[in-house]
Amino acid sequence: MKINVGMKAPDFTLTDQKGKKLSLSDFRGKKVLLSWHPFAFTGVCTDQMRALETHKEAFDKLDTVALGMSTDPSPSKGAWAKALSIKDTRLPSDFYPHGQVAKEYGIFVEELGSSGRVNILIDEEGVVRWVKEYDIPQLPDIDEVLQAIKELG
């Protein structure tokens, strides 16, 4: 079942690109953007993650944590983050069991073997408030994402 606005976001615990564990529930009291991308080391995904890093200050001002989610393994995400100079944005790995969180959120694409490209905004109480799916080759508009966060309040 696909995640929809108004649903309680399923909690998860994953490892980020630095090998540190994080859970969605760790961020209760803040808004959380789950910015899902299909594959590290690809053009649109690179631009999507760079936009999160570049706009870190804007996310902070909006009391929002942006997480760059994918089914890539943590070491790959670490090498990718280093190549992209991503220092502040956490990039959780939903690698093992492969795509389990993406499947729980209903955004795993079997034909690709990865998540789709999706932004999911979760409020301070853990409730989904905005969901936008994109075609795989489409770069999410970071200004649209920030506007959705501002409208949430």
PyMOL commands that set and color helices and strands:
alter all, ss='L'
color gray80, all
select helices_A, chain A and resi 24-27+43-54+56-61+74-84+100-104+142-152
alter helices_A, ss='H'
color red, helices_A
select strands_A, chain A and resi 13-15+21-23+31-36+64-69+108-109+114-115+117-122+128-134
alter strands_A, ss='S'
color yellow, strands_A
deselect
rebuild
show_as cartoon
